[in-house]
């Protein structure tokens, strides 16, 4: 019996500093792929060295192993184009406020997205993205 290995989806942490959600060039962002619990920093560094040997032209200087403790969040599944997320975010923020919370985006706690669809293979109106901003109790 063969085992199938599935790569977790691409995720992103975003901070916009007041820019429009459609103005992606002015966002500060970090992209990452969640790793299984058995992956350690030593395993990550070994993988980087192996990749550097196989693809010497690839710049790995910004790749890092990091543990993230998100804390309290609210999340929703957005279906559609990334540029049409504002209405979904507004509905989610309204829900959070009505439930006694406030969105808590800061330099330390950023807007989090999990991309469940491949935009090269899925039509924009069918993209699925989990939107997960941090919240605090009011």
NUGUZA-797428 format. One record per atom (N, C-alpha, C): residue number from 1; atom name; x, y, z. Coordinates in steps of 0.001 Angstrom, whole numbers, padded with zeros to 6 digits. Layout:
+-----+------+---------+---------+---------+
| pos | site |       u |       v |       w |
+-----+------+---------+---------+---------+
| NUM |   CA |       X |       Y |       Z |
...
+-----+------+---------+---------+---------+
//
This chain:
+-----+------+---------+---------+---------+
| pos | site |       u |       v |       w |
+-----+------+---------+---------+---------+
|   1 |    N |  000849 | -001175 |  000000 |
|   1 |   CA |  000000 |  000000 |  000000 |
|   1 |    C |  000898 |  001243 |  000000 |
|   2 |    N |  000666 |  002139 | -000922 |
|   2 |   CA |  001474 |  003360 | -000977 |
|   2 |    C |  000809 |  004465 | -000164 |
|   3 |    N |  001649 |  005304 |  000405 |
|   3 |   CA |  001096 |  006430 |  001161 |
|   3 |    C |  001122 |  007665 |  000282 |
|   4 |    N |  000063 |  008420 |  000345 |
|   4 |   CA | -000046 |  009654 | -000426 |
|   4 |    C |  000319 |  010815 |  000490 |
|   5 |    N |  001265 |  011614 |  000056 |
|   5 |   CA |  001657 |  012774 |  000842 |
|   5 |    C |  001012 |  014006 |  000233 |
|   6 |    N |  000322 |  014755 |  001054 |
|   6 |   CA | -000364 |  015951 |  000589 |
|   6 |    C |  000330 |  017170 |  001186 |
|   7 |    N |  000630 |  018118 |  000342 |
|   7 |   CA |  001242 |  019359 |  000813 |
|   7 |    C |  000133 |  020281 |  001326 |
|   8 |    N |  000273 |  020813 |  002526 |
|   8 |   CA | -000733 |  021749 |  003027 |
|   8 |    C | -000833 |  022971 |  002113 |
|   9 |    N | -001935 |  023709 |  002194 |
|   9 |   CA | -002110 |  024864 |  001312 |
|   9 |    C | -001183 |  026025 |  001678 |
|  10 |    N | -000965 |  026869 |  000701 |
|  10 |   CA | -000217 |  028104 |  000920 |
|  10 |    C | -001024 |  029005 |  001846 |
|  11 |    N | -000330 |  029673 |  002757 |
|  11 |   CA | -000979 |  030609 |  003672 |
|  11 |    C | -000245 |  031943 |  003597 |
|  12 |    N | -000927 |  032998 |  004003 |
|  12 |   CA | -000305 |  034311 |  003993 |
|  12 |    C | -000723 |  035138 |  005181 |
|  13 |    N |  000226 |  035880 |  005731 |
|  13 |   CA | -000046 |  036871 |  006774 |
|  13 |    C |  000137 |  038233 |  006118 |
|  14 |    N | -000880 |  039089 |  006234 |
|  14 |   CA | -000897 |  040375 |  005537 |
|  14 |    C | -001027 |  041523 |  006513 |
|  15 |    N | -000357 |  042608 |  006197 |
|  15 |   CA | -000541 |  043865 |  006918 |
|  15 |    C | -000570 |  044970 |  005877 |
|  16 |    N | -001649 |  045759 |  005877 |
|  16 |   CA | -001841 |  046739 |  004821 |
|  16 |    C | -001580 |  048178 |  005186 |
|  17 |    N | -001507 |  048485 |  006472 |
|  17 |   CA | -001268 |  049863 |  006905 |
|  17 |    C | -002188 |  050865 |  006220 |
|  18 |    N | -003484 |  050532 |  006136 |
|  18 |   CA | -004471 |  051467 |  005609 |
|  18 |    C | -004616 |  051490 |  004105 |
|  19 |    N | -003888 |  050642 |  003367 |
|  19 |   CA | -004032 |  050643 |  001915 |
|  19 |    C | -005227 |  049797 |  001506 |
|  20 |    N | -005730 |  050027 |  000303 |
|  20 |   CA | -006860 |  049277 | -000227 |
|  20 |    C | -006490 |  047807 | -000376 |
|  21 |    N | -007455 |  046929 | -000131 |
|  21 |   CA | -007218 |  045487 | -000241 |
|  21 |    C | -006842 |  045097 | -001667 |
|  22 |    N | -007220 |  045899 | -002650 |
|  22 |   CA | -006886 |  045596 | -004036 |
|  22 |    C | -005493 |  046105 | -004419 |
|  23 |    N | -004843 |  046868 | -003541 |
|  23 |   CA | -003515 |  047418 | -003804 |
|  23 |    C | -002457 |  046526 | -003162 |
|  24 |    N | -002328 |  045303 | -003666 |
|  24 |   CA | -001468 |  044280 | -003060 |
|  24 |    C |  000014 |  044664 | -003051 |
|  25 |    N |  000443 |  045550 | -003960 |
|  25 |   CA |  001856 |  045933 | -004016 |
|  25 |    C |  002310 |  046698 | -002780 |
|  26 |    N |  001382 |  047284 | -002033 |
|  26 |   CA |  001750 |  048064 | -000853 |
|  26 |    C |  001531 |  047308 |  000455 |
|  27 |    N |  001244 |  046027 |  000372 |
|  27 |   CA |  001072 |  045215 |  001572 |
|  27 |    C |  002418 |  044670 |  002037 |
|  28 |    N |  002540 |  044476 |  003336 |
|  28 |   CA |  003665 |  043751 |  003918 |
|  28 |    C |  003125 |  042346 |  004165 |
|  29 |    N |  003769 |  041335 |  003605 |
|  29 |   CA |  003219 |  039994 |  003708 |
|  29 |    C |  004302 |  038944 |  003903 |
|  30 |    N |  003856 |  037828 |  004454 |
|  30 |   CA |  004685 |  036648 |  004613 |
|  30 |    C |  003887 |  035463 |  004103 |
|  31 |    N |  004453 |  034690 |  003210 |
|  31 |   CA |  003813 |  033464 |  002732 |
|  31 |    C |  004477 |  032276 |  003405 |
|  32 |    N |  003682 |  031258 |  003677 |
|  32 |   CA |  004251 |  030079 |  004327 |
|  32 |    C |  003410 |  028852 |  004061 |
|  33 |    N |  004001 |  027698 |  004335 |
|  33 |   CA |  003295 |  026421 |  004267 |
|  33 |    C |  003483 |  025738 |  005616 |
|  34 |    N |  002371 |  025423 |  006233 |
|  34 |   CA |  002375 |  024757 |  007540 |
|  34 |    C |  003138 |  023438 |  007438 |
|  35 |    N |  003903 |  023128 |  008455 |
|  35 |   CA |  004704 |  021910 |  008483 |
|  35 |    C |  004158 |  020940 |  009527 |
|  36 |    N |  004330 |  019644 |  009295 |
|  36 |   CA |  003912 |  018674 |  010315 |
|  36 |    C |  004735 |  018870 |  011591 |
|  37 |    N |  004198 |  018412 |  012702 |
|  37 |   CA |  004839 |  018598 |  014004 |
|  37 |    C |  006248 |  018002 |  014087 |
|  38 |    N |  006524 |  016946 |  013318 |
|  38 |   CA |  007845 |  016321 |  013411 |
|  38 |    C |  008948 |  017144 |  012741 |
|  39 |    N |  008591 |  018140 |  011941 |
|  39 |   CA |  009617 |  018959 |  011285 |
|  39 |    C |  010210 |  019918 |  012312 |
|  40 |    N |  011526 |  019842 |  012455 |
|  40 |   CA |  012252 |  020700 |  013393 |
|  40 |    C |  013075 |  021707 |  012596 |
|  41 |    N |  013684 |  022648 |  013303 |
|  41 |   CA |  014555 |  023606 |  012624 |
|  41 |    C |  015734 |  022891 |  011959 |
|  42 |    N |  016255 |  021845 |  012587 |
|  42 |   CA |  017369 |  021082 |  012005 |
|  42 |    C |  016945 |  020419 |  010684 |
|  43 |    N |  015757 |  019837 |  010658 |
|  43 |   CA |  015245 |  019217 |  009427 |
|  43 |    C |  015064 |  020290 |  008354 |
|  44 |    N |  014522 |  021440 |  008739 |
|  44 |   CA |  014328 |  022553 |  007806 |
|  44 |    C |  015667 |  023007 |  007212 |
|  45 |    N |  016689 |  023170 |  008054 |
|  45 |   CA |  018005 |  023618 |  007568 |
|  45 |    C |  018635 |  022577 |  006634 |
|  46 |    N |  018444 |  021312 |  006941 |
|  46 |   CA |  018941 |  020251 |  006063 |
|  46 |    C |  018232 |  020314 |  004714 |
|  47 |    N |  016937 |  020524 |  004724 |
|  47 |   CA |  016176 |  020640 |  003476 |
|  47 |    C |  016643 |  021849 |  002658 |
|  48 |    N |  016914 |  022980 |  003324 |
|  48 |   CA |  017423 |  024166 |  002626 |
|  48 |    C |  018765 |  023875 |  001954 |
|  49 |    N |  019665 |  023196 |  002666 |
|  49 |   CA |  020983 |  022872 |  002105 |
|  49 |    C |  020852 |  021943 |  000901 |
|  50 |    N |  019968 |  020967 |  001004 |
|  50 |   CA |  019736 |  020038 | -000100 |
|  50 |    C |  019184 |  020780 | -001310 |
|  51 |    N |  018219 |  021648 | -001084 |
|  51 |   CA |  017626 |  022422 | -002171 |
|  51 |    C |  018645 |  023374 | -002797 |
|  52 |    N |  019481 |  023992 | -001978 |
|  52 |   CA |  020511 |  024910 | -002490 |
|  52 |    C |  021486 |  024189 | -003421 |
|  53 |    N |  021779 |  022924 | -003126 |
|  53 |   CA |  022664 |  022147 | -003995 |
|  53 |    C |  021983 |  021811 | -005314 |
|  54 |    N |  020691 |  021482 | -005248 |
|  54 |   CA |  019948 |  021105 | -006453 |
|  54 |    C |  019580 |  022308 | -007319 |
|  55 |    N |  019314 |  023429 | -006691 |
|  55 |   CA |  018889 |  024651 | -007403 |
|  55 |    C |  019732 |  025825 | -006912 |
|  56 |    N |  021001 |  025902 | -007304 |
|  56 |   CA |  021889 |  026941 | -006776 |
|  56 |    C |  021454 |  028372 | -007097 |
|  57 |    N |  020638 |  028560 | -008131 |
|  57 |   CA |  020198 |  029914 | -008487 |
|  57 |    C |  019019 |  030387 | -007616 |
|  58 |    N |  018446 |  029499 | -006826 |
|  58 |   CA |  017308 |  029841 | -005975 |
|  58 |    C |  017779 |  030591 | -004731 |
|  59 |    N |  017190 |  031754 | -004473 |
|  59 |   CA |  017552 |  032563 | -003300 |
|  59 |    C |  016761 |  032074 | -002084 |
|  60 |    N |  017443 |  031461 | -001150 |
|  60 |   CA |  016801 |  030934 |  000063 |
|  60 |    C |  017105 |  031790 |  001293 |
|  61 |    N |  017649 |  032972 |  001096 |
|  61 |   CA |  018073 |  033796 |  002232 |
|  61 |    C |  016906 |  034247 |  003104 |
|  62 |    N |  015702 |  034358 |  002544 |
|  62 |   CA |  014557 |  034798 |  003341 |
|  62 |    C |  013721 |  033646 |  003893 |
|  63 |    N |  014032 |  032421 |  003475 |
|  63 |   CA |  013300 |  031261 |  003978 |
|  63 |    C |  013681 |  031027 |  005428 |
|  64 |    N |  012681 |  030815 |  006262 |
|  64 |   CA |  012963 |  030597 |  007683 |
|  64 |    C |  011943 |  029629 |  008285 |
|  65 |    N |  012357 |  029010 |  009364 |
|  65 |   CA |  011502 |  028112 |  010129 |
|  65 |    C |  010985 |  028919 |  011316 |
|  66 |    N |  009693 |  028978 |  011461 |
|  66 |   CA |  009114 |  029825 |  012511 |
|  66 |    C |  007841 |  029182 |  013048 |
|  67 |    N |  007682 |  029247 |  014344 |
|  67 |   CA |  006432 |  028798 |  014965 |
|  67 |    C |  005561 |  030017 |  015191 |
|  68 |    N |  004286 |  029884 |  014864 |
|  68 |   CA |  003350 |  030993 |  014999 |
|  68 |    C |  002299 |  030632 |  016035 |
|  69 |    N |  002108 |  031521 |  016994 |
|  69 |   CA |  001033 |  031373 |  017973 |
|  69 |    C |  000022 |  032469 |  017662 |
|  70 |    N | -001038 |  032104 |  016985 |
|  70 |   CA | -001997 |  033101 |  016508 |
|  70 |    C | -002856 |  033707 |  017596 |
|  71 |    N | -003224 |  032919 |  018549 |
|  71 |   CA | -004155 |  033422 |  019551 |
|  71 |    C | -005587 |  033399 |  019020 |
|  72 |    N | -006438 |  034168 |  019663 |
|  72 |   CA | -007860 |  034191 |  019337 |
|  72 |    C | -008106 |  034813 |  017968 |
|  73 |    N | -008898 |  034120 |  017130 |
|  73 |   CA | -009209 |  034590 |  015771 |
|  73 |    C | -010676 |  034321 |  015456 |
|  74 |    N | -011140 |  034994 |  014423 |
|  74 |   CA | -012436 |  034683 |  013817 |
|  74 |    C | -012114 |  034314 |  012374 |
|  75 |    N | -012869 |  033367 |  011813 |
|  75 |   CA | -012554 |  032983 |  010443 |
|  75 |    C | -013819 |  032709 |  009643 |
|  76 |    N | -013655 |  032821 |  008322 |
|  76 |   CA | -014762 |  032593 |  007405 |
|  76 |    C | -014193 |  032043 |  006094 |
|  77 |    N | -015007 |  031267 |  005395 |
|  77 |   CA | -014629 |  030797 |  004061 |
|  77 |    C | -015126 |  031819 |  003049 |
|  78 |    N | -014207 |  032394 |  002290 |
|  78 |   CA | -014567 |  033322 |  001215 |
|  78 |    C | -014515 |  032558 | -000094 |
|  79 |    N | -015567 |  032664 | -000893 |
|  79 |   CA | -015572 |  032071 | -002221 |
|  79 |    C | -015622 |  033206 | -003229 |
|  80 |    N | -014642 |  033248 | -004108 |
|  80 |   CA | -014592 |  034283 | -005134 |
|  80 |    C | -013200 |  034877 | -005246 |
|  81 |    N | -013108 |  035919 | -006053 |
|  81 |   CA | -011845 |  036596 | -006311 |
|  81 |    C | -011264 |  037183 | -005029 |
|  82 |    N | -009933 |  037226 | -004966 |
|  82 |   CA | -009268 |  037852 | -003828 |
|  82 |    C | -009671 |  039329 | -003723 |
|  83 |    N | -009867 |  039973 | -004860 |
|  83 |   CA | -010228 |  041388 | -004865 |
|  83 |    C | -011648 |  041645 | -004373 |
|  84 |    N | -012459 |  040599 | -004226 |
|  84 |   CA | -013829 |  040744 | -003743 |
|  84 |    C | -013986 |  040321 | -002285 |
|  85 |    N | -012899 |  040291 | -001546 |
|  85 |   CA | -012950 |  039849 | -000148 |
|  85 |    C | -013575 |  040878 |  000793 |
|  86 |    N | -013629 |  042141 |  000391 |
|  86 |   CA | -014083 |  043198 |  001310 |
|  86 |    C | -015456 |  042941 |  001895 |
|  87 |    N | -016415 |  042499 |  001087 |
|  87 |   CA | -017771 |  042243 |  001597 |
|  87 |    C | -017756 |  041108 |  002612 |
|  88 |    N | -016984 |  040068 |  002343 |
|  88 |   CA | -016871 |  038940 |  003271 |
|  88 |    C | -016224 |  039395 |  004574 |
|  89 |    N | -015178 |  040202 |  004466 |
|  89 |   CA | -014493 |  040716 |  005656 |
|  89 |    C | -015430 |  041603 |  006470 |
|  90 |    N | -016220 |  042438 |  005798 |
|  90 |   CA | -017160 |  043321 |  006504 |
|  90 |    C | -018195 |  042494 |  007272 |
|  91 |    N | -018709 |  041427 |  006665 |
|  91 |   CA | -019677 |  040549 |  007337 |
|  91 |    C | -019044 |  039880 |  008551 |
|  92 |    N | -017803 |  039435 |  008400 |
|  92 |   CA | -017093 |  038780 |  009494 |
|  92 |    C | -016821 |  039765 |  010629 |
|  93 |    N | -016395 |  040986 |  010294 |
|  93 |   CA | -016145 |  041998 |  011320 |
|  93 |    C | -017431 |  042346 |  012071 |
|  94 |    N | -018550 |  042448 |  011339 |
|  94 |   CA | -019844 |  042729 |  011980 |
|  94 |    C | -020189 |  041608 |  012965 |
|  95 |    N | -019982 |  040358 |  012557 |
|  95 |   CA | -020243 |  039224 |  013427 |
|  95 |    C | -019368 |  039294 |  014686 |
|  96 |    N | -018086 |  039592 |  014501 |
|  96 |   CA | -017169 |  039685 |  015641 |
|  96 |    C | -017631 |  040759 |  016625 |
|  97 |    N | -017974 |  041928 |  016113 |
|  97 |   CA | -018421 |  043037 |  016969 |
|  97 |    C | -019704 |  042671 |  017706 |
|  98 |    N | -020659 |  042085 |  016988 |
|  98 |   CA | -021918 |  041671 |  017617 |
|  98 |    C | -021712 |  040586 |  018669 |
|  99 |    N | -020619 |  039857 |  018572 |
|  99 |   CA | -020312 |  038795 |  019530 |
|  99 |    C | -019412 |  039270 |  020666 |
| 100 |    N | -019116 |  040593 |  020696 |
| 100 |   CA | -018337 |  041159 |  021788 |
| 100 |    C | -016836 |  041193 |  021564 |
| 101 |    N | -016403 |  041144 |  020314 |
| 101 |   CA | -014977 |  041145 |  019990 |
| 101 |    C | -014646 |  042318 |  019068 |
| 102 |    N | -013364 |  042569 |  018910 |
| 102 |   CA | -012879 |  043572 |  017966 |
| 102 |    C | -011736 |  042964 |  017172 |
| 103 |    N | -011630 |  043350 |  015909 |
| 103 |   CA | -010501 |  042907 |  015090 |
| 103 |    C | -009233 |  043516 |  015687 |
| 104 |    N | -008178 |  042722 |  015795 |
| 104 |   CA | -006955 |  043131 |  016496 |
| 104 |    C | -005731 |  042994 |  015593 |
| 105 |    N | -005758 |  043656 |  014440 |
| 105 |   CA | -004630 |  043587 |  013522 |
| 105 |    C | -003580 |  044609 |  013945 |
| 106 |    N | -002338 |  044130 |  014048 |
| 106 |   CA | -001212 |  044973 |  014425 |
| 106 |    C |  000037 |  044394 |  013768 |
| 107 |    N |  001175 |  044977 |  014057 |
| 107 |   CA |  002417 |  044436 |  013506 |
| 107 |    C |  002656 |  043012 |  014002 |
| 108 |    N |  002248 |  042731 |  015226 |
| 108 |   CA |  002454 |  041411 |  015817 |
| 108 |    C |  001357 |  040418 |  015431 |
| 109 |    N |  000159 |  040920 |  015129 |
| 109 |   CA | -000984 |  040055 |  014799 |
| 109 |    C | -001570 |  040521 |  013471 |
| 110 |    N | -001342 |  039730 |  012424 |
| 110 |   CA | -001729 |  040163 |  011090 |
| 110 |    C | -002914 |  039386 |  010532 |
| 111 |    N | -003511 |  039945 |  009507 |
| 111 |   CA | -004590 |  039319 |  008736 |
| 111 |    C | -004026 |  038028 |  008137 |
| 112 |    N | -004735 |  036919 |  008310 |
| 112 |   CA | -004250 |  035598 |  007893 |
| 112 |    C | -005198 |  035042 |  006835 |
| 113 |    N | -004639 |  034541 |  005756 |
| 113 |   CA | -005428 |  033892 |  004712 |
| 113 |    C | -004839 |  032527 |  004410 |
| 114 |    N | -005727 |  031559 |  004133 |
| 114 |   CA | -005320 |  030211 |  003743 |
| 114 |    C | -005949 |  029955 |  002380 |
| 115 |    N | -005099 |  029699 |  001398 |
| 115 |   CA | -005545 |  029583 |  000005 |
| 115 |    C | -005809 |  028121 | -000336 |
| 116 |    N | -007084 |  027760 | -000412 |
| 116 |   CA | -007463 |  026372 | -000644 |
| 116 |    C | -007524 |  026024 | -002125 |
| 117 |    N | -007509 |  027027 | -002993 |
| 117 |   CA | -007596 |  026810 | -004440 |
| 117 |    C | -006314 |  027275 | -005119 |
| 118 |    N | -006038 |  026690 | -006256 |
| 118 |   CA | -004902 |  027099 | -007073 |
| 118 |    C | -005407 |  028113 | -008103 |
| 119 |    N | -004999 |  029389 | -007997 |
| 119 |   CA | -005526 |  030402 | -008912 |
| 119 |    C | -005129 |  030175 | -010370 |
| 120 |    N | -004165 |  029296 | -010617 |
| 120 |   CA | -003799 |  028968 | -012001 |
| 120 |    C | -004740 |  027934 | -012601 |
| 121 |    N | -005524 |  027258 | -011733 |
| 121 |   CA | -006397 |  026182 | -012212 |
| 121 |    C | -007877 |  026433 | -011953 |
| 122 |    N | -008199 |  027413 | -011116 |
| 122 |   CA | -009586 |  027653 | -010717 |
| 122 |    C | -010008 |  029052 | -011166 |
| 123 |    N | -011212 |  029158 | -011692 |
| 123 |   CA | -011738 |  030465 | -012105 |
| 123 |    C | -011852 |  031370 | -010879 |
| 124 |    N | -011583 |  032680 | -011039 |
| 124 |   CA | -011597 |  033598 | -009888 |
| 124 |    C | -012872 |  033529 | -009043 |
| 125 |    N | -014021 |  033383 | -009662 |
| 125 |   CA | -015271 |  033357 | -008881 |
| 125 |    C | -015452 |  032066 | -008083 |
| 126 |    N | -014592 |  031077 | -008307 |
| 126 |   CA | -014687 |  029804 | -007585 |
| 126 |    C | -013547 |  029589 | -006600 |
| 127 |    N | -012631 |  030572 | -006473 |
| 127 |   CA | -011525 |  030446 | -005521 |
| 127 |    C | -012056 |  030320 | -004103 |
| 128 |    N | -011431 |  029495 | -003300 |
| 128 |   CA | -011820 |  029332 | -001892 |
| 128 |    C | -010646 |  029758 | -001013 |
| 129 |    N | -010924 |  030704 | -000114 |
| 129 |   CA | -009904 |  031250 |  000778 |
| 129 |    C | -010472 |  031343 |  002183 |
| 130 |    N | -009751 |  030807 |  003159 |
| 130 |   CA | -010142 |  031005 |  004550 |
| 130 |    C | -009523 |  032327 |  004988 |
| 131 |    N | -010348 |  033211 |  005488 |
| 131 |   CA | -009885 |  034518 |  005997 |
| 131 |    C | -009944 |  034452 |  007512 |
| 132 |    N | -008824 |  034739 |  008183 |
| 132 |   CA | -008733 |  034550 |  009632 |
| 132 |    C | -008000 |  035712 |  010300 |
| 133 |    N | -008700 |  036803 |  010600 |
| 133 |   CA | -008043 |  037893 |  011329 |
| 133 |    C | -008052 |  037641 |  012846 |
| 134 |    N | -007077 |  038201 |  013540 |
| 134 |   CA | -007049 |  038079 |  014993 |
| 134 |    C | -008118 |  038972 |  015629 |
| 135 |    N | -008611 |  038551 |  016778 |
| 135 |   CA | -009610 |  039340 |  017518 |
| 135 |    C | -009235 |  039402 |  019000 |
| 136 |    N | -009844 |  040390 |  019690 |
| 136 |   CA | -009715 |  040488 |  021143 |
| 136 |    C | -011108 |  040704 |  021712 |
| 137 |    N | -011297 |  040273 |  022953 |
| 137 |   CA | -012562 |  040501 |  023649 |
| 137 |    C | -012665 |  041967 |  023983 |
| 138 |    N | -013835 |  042562 |  023728 |
| 138 |   CA | -014040 |  043983 |  024053 |
| 138 |    C | -014211 |  044165 |  025535 |
+-----+------+---------+---------+---------+
//
